[in-house]
Amino acid sequence: MLIPRKKTPDLTLPTLKNGTFDLSSEVSERGTVICFYRGLHCPICANYLSELQMRVAEFAERGVNTIAISSDGEERTRAMAEKIGADTLRFGYDLPLAKAKEWGLYISTSRGKTSIGIEEPALFSEPGLFLVTPEKTLYYGSVQTMPFVRPHFSELVKAVDFAIEKDYPARGEYTGAV
């Protein structure tokens, strides 16, 4: 389990247009939003990533970088980027499932073709959304077992504003006895 205020796992992946994404050398004023998505086969992911694409500039104005990542290969990732009309959202691909598990993501098995007629990979990770600080520690995290009911990026933008204004610390860091 990832713990707020503690270092996140390393994450290095190829991207479609931006060379290699390496979280350890990512430079930002206030951090990086990492959106793990299920893959091209998921119509809910396409809608969700469309919302993120619309918010990339808002995050950037606040000093926050963004990236969408899945275990899909380059071809399927490129198809997703084209499907949502991504022009500013970075896309990372080839996420190893062992790395997905390090990030606390759930892994699912294929159930064949989805409602949009695209075959699911044999194994893939379920969604997760993280805000990682410039120091590479966890500030915010959310993981799901299903593609449904994900955090809204508009609310995350507002949360970043609140955190900046109030110098609000990451919460959930206590690991002692209860």
N, C-alpha and C positions, 0 to 999 in steps of 0.2 A: 504494500500500500504506500502511495506517495504521501508525504507529510508536508503540509504548508511550512514555509520558511526553511525547508531543507532542499538540498540540491536535487534536481530532477535527473533522470537517467540521460546519458548521452544520446544524441540523435543526429545521425548523419545520413543523408539521402540525396539521390539525384533529383533535380527539378526540371521542369519542362523548358524554362527559358532563362533561369538564373544560376546556372552551374550547380554546384553542390551546396545543399543546405547543411550547415554544421552548427547545431545549437551552441556548441561551446565557443564559437567565434562570431555568433550573431551579435550585431551592434545595434542598440536602440536606446532611446532615452528612458523608456518606461517598461519595456518588455516585449514579449512576442505572444500573440494568440496562435495556438496550435489547435487546429480543428482536424481531428481524425474522423474520416468518413468511411462508410462501408465499401463504396466502389461504384463503378458505372452502372451496375445492375440495380441500384437503389434509387427509385424516383423521388423518395423523400430527401435523400442526400442532395439530389440536383436542386430541389427547391431551397434547401437549407444553404447550400453553397452559393446560390443566387443571392440570397440575403446577405451573406458574408461579402460577396463581390461588391454589393451596393454600399457596404460599410468600410471598405478598405481605406478610403480617404479619411473618413472620420477617425478611425484608429490611428492612422498616420499623423493626423493633426495633433494627436495627443501623445505622440512619440511611441506608438505601439506598432510593431510589425505584425504581419499576418501570413499564415501559410495553411493550406489544406493538404492533408496527407492520407494516403490509403496504401493498402498492400497490392493494389492493381499495378500492372506493368505500365510501361511508357505509352503504349498504344491506347489502352483503355483510359488512362489518365488524360491523354490528349483529347480523346473523344468527350470526356466529361467537361474539360475546360472549354471545348468548342460548344458543347451543348448548352452551357450556361452563359456563353459569351464573355468568358473571363478575359479581361484585358489588363487588370492590375493585380489580381489575386495570384500569389505564387502557388504552384502545385508541386508537391513532392510525391514520389512514387517508389514502389518496391520496398515498402515497409516490411521488414521481417516480422513474422508473427511472434517470434520469441521477444523481439523488441516491443511489440504491441503489449504483450503480457507484462513486461517490465513497467510499462506506463499504466498498468491496471486495467487495460481494455479487455473486454470479454471477447471470446472467439466463438464463431458459429460455423456450422457445417452447411454445405449446399443443400438447398431444397429444390434444385433444378432452375427452371426459368421463372423469372419474376413476372409481375403483372404487366411489365412493359416488354416482355419477350426477350430479355437478356439473361443469359445463363450466369448463375452465381458461381464464384470460384469454389473449389472444393472446401477451402477454409478461408475465412476472412474475419477481420476485427469489427466489432460493433463500435458505435460512435463514442467519441470523447472530446471534450473541449477543455483546454488549459490556457491559463495566462501565466507565463513564466517571466520572472523578473530579469532585469539586465544581469544580475548576479547568478542567473540560472537556478534560482530557487522557485518552488511552487508558490504562486500567489492565489490562484483559483483553479479548481478542477471539478469536472463533472463527467461521469461515465454512465453509459446506458447499456442495458441488456437487450434493448429493442431499438428499432429506428425511430420510434415515436417520441413525442413530448421532449423536445430539446430546448435548451436555453436560447432565448432570443438575443440576437446580436445587438439590437437597439437597446436592450436592457443592460448588456455588458458594456456598451459605450457609456451609458449613464452611470454604471457602477465604477468605471474607470474615472469619470469626472468626480464622483463622490470621494473615491480613494485619494485622488490628487488633492482636492480641496481640504479634506479632513486629515490628510496624512494617515489614512486608515491602514492598519497592519493586516497581513494575512491572518486568517483565523483557522482554528482546527488543529493547531500545532501541538497540543498537549498529548503526550504518549504515556503518562504515568498510570498508576493504579487508580481505579475508580470504585 
